[in-house]
């Protein structure tokens, strides 16, 4: 692998890791296994935040795919 292709590969791995972590945290917040303290909004706010994380992450994946196609 050349220097440029190795950098692209590492960049892709970091991006993929970020997507996986974001989806894991988002689904944990939606499912209730990860919540916020009651004084900060509790499970309801965590569920809303979880959906925001999941939707924006999936939107980012779709936009990245569109960018690669162009």
C-alpha positions as CSV (number, residue, x, y, z in Angstrom):
1,X,0.0,0.0,0.0
2,X,1.2,3.5,-0.8
3,X,1.4,6.2,1.7
4,X,-1.8,7.9,0.4
5,X,-3.8,4.7,0.2
6,X,-2.8,3.8,3.8
7,X,-3.9,7.2,5.0
8,X,-7.2,6.8,3.3
9,X,-7.6,3.3,4.8
10,X,-6.9,4.6,8.3
11,X,-9.3,7.5,7.8
12,X,-12.0,5.1,6.7
13,X,-11.4,2.9,9.7
14,X,-11.7,5.9,12.1
15,X,-14.9,7.0,10.3
16,X,-16.3,3.5,10.6
17,X,-15.4,3.3,14.3
18,X,-17.2,6.6,14.9
19,X,-20.3,5.3,13.1
20,X,-20.3,2.1,15.1
21,X,-19.8,3.8,18.4
22,X,-22.5,6.5,17.7
23,X,-25.0,3.8,16.7
24,X,-24.2,1.7,19.8
25,X,-24.7,4.7,22.2
26,X,-27.8,5.8,20.3
27,X,-29.5,2.4,20.5
28,X,-28.4,2.0,24.1
29,X,-30.1,5.3,25.0
30,X,-33.3,4.3,23.0
31,X,-33.4,0.9,24.6
32,X,-33.1,2.2,28.1
33,X,-29.8,0.5,29.1
34,X,-28.1,3.9,29.0
35,X,-30.0,6.8,30.6
36,X,-29.6,10.2,32.1
37,X,-30.0,11.1,35.8
38,X,-33.6,12.0,36.8
39,X,-32.8,15.6,37.4
40,X,-31.4,15.9,33.9
41,X,-34.5,14.5,32.2
42,X,-34.2,10.8,32.8
43,X,-35.1,8.1,30.4
44,X,-37.4,10.2,28.3
45,X,-34.7,12.8,27.3
46,X,-32.2,10.0,26.8
47,X,-34.6,8.3,24.4
48,X,-35.1,11.5,22.4
49,X,-31.3,12.1,22.4
50,X,-30.8,8.5,21.3
51,X,-33.1,8.9,18.3
52,X,-31.3,12.2,17.4
53,X,-27.9,10.4,17.5
54,X,-29.2,7.4,15.4
55,X,-30.9,9.6,12.8
56,X,-28.0,12.0,12.4
57,X,-25.5,9.1,12.2
58,X,-27.5,7.4,9.5
59,X,-27.9,10.7,7.6
60,X,-24.1,11.1,7.8
61,X,-23.6,7.6,6.4
62,X,-26.0,8.3,3.5
63,X,-24.3,11.7,2.7
64,X,-20.9,10.0,2.8
65,X,-22.1,7.4,0.3
66,X,-23.5,10.1,-2.0
67,X,-20.2,11.9,-1.8
68,X,-18.3,8.8,-2.8
69,X,-20.6,8.2,-5.7
70,X,-20.1,11.7,-7.2
